[in-house]
Amino acid sequence: MPVVHLNTENFQKALSSSSVVVVDLWAEWCGPCRSMIPIVDKVGAEYEGKALVAKVNVDENPEIASQYSVRSIPMFLFFKDKELKDKHVGTMSESVLKSKIDSLL
């Protein structure tokens, strides 16, 4: 499974598992979040072995949402070597998501 679902128990371990990690913070009730699912799934599959693409449901994991000051979703966090390098709030095209990942690889 290319896209990994994270929670408070496995979040920090996931950041250590790959040099580049992208986290999609989302919720089931969020229309824009749901519109990103096919893009995130496709990019996750394409970058398997190069970058970890993960999702965090903010309703089920409020601690993570609070830690990263999530006010609007979807929000994407881009980590390189466990360090937060970039944030993006809102939807984005597949090409923008890929270019953000490529800039960290």
ABEGO torsion letter per residue (X at the ends): XABBBBBAAAAAAAAAABABBBBBBBBAABAAAAAAAAAAAAAAAAABGABBBBBBBAAABAAAAAAAGBABOBBBBBBBGGBBABBBBEBBBAAAAAAAAAAAX
